[in-house]
Amino acid sequence: MKKRKKHIASALPRTHKVTILLNDEEYKVMHRYLSKYKITNRSRWMRETVMSSVFRRLSEDYPTLFSEPEMRG
């Protein structure tokens, strides 16, 4: 079993609360996923999942000096 490092209070405290609503099916699917992969910290999982998607999209949409056709040509 892996040992986790103890987390020291973050230099960037989380002060903004975000609430989402799920329908019954979404909720069941989420709980099935969390159980299957033995995820116990739902808040951390949700935050990491959402933020990884946001960061990936931002990096894909990052402005470049040349357009894609110019870079391929």
N, C-alpha and C positions, 0 to 999 in steps of 0.2 A: 504494500500500500504506500502511495506517495505521501510524503510529508509536505504540507504547505507552509510557506513562509508566513510568519505573522505580519499582518499589514499594519503599518504605522499610519496614523492619521494623515490623510491626503493633504498635500499642499494646495490642492484645488477642491475645497469642500463643495459638495453637491447641495445647492440651496433651491433649485428650481424643480418643483414637482410636476410630473407629467402623468396624466391618467388616460387610459384607453378603455374602450368598451369592446367586448367580443360577443358574437352570437354564440349559441349553444354548441354548434359544430366546431367553430374556431377554438372555443375553450377546450372541448374534448380532444381535439387534435394537438393542441399545445400541451395539455397534460399527458397525453400519450407519449409525445416526444420527450418531455421532461423525465418521465418515468423510464422510458427505454434507455436514455443516455445518462440516467442517474444524476440529473441536475437538481441540486437542492436549493441553490440561490437563484430564484426566478428573477429578481430585480437585476442582478449582475448579468444573467444570461440575456435578458431583454435589452439592457443597455448595450452590451457588447454586440448583439445581433443587429440592432438598429444602427448603431454608430459605425459598424464595419460596412454596412450597406451605404450609409451616407458618405463615408470617406472614399469608398470605391467609386461611387458615382461622381463625386467631385474630382477625383483624379482622372477619370475618363473624360470629363467635360472641361478639363483644364485648358485654357486658351493657349494656342501655339502660335509661333511666328508665321508659319505657313499653313495653308489649308491641306487637308489630307490628300486630295488629288495632286497638289504640287509636290508633296513629299514622296508620293508613289511614282511620279513621272520623271 
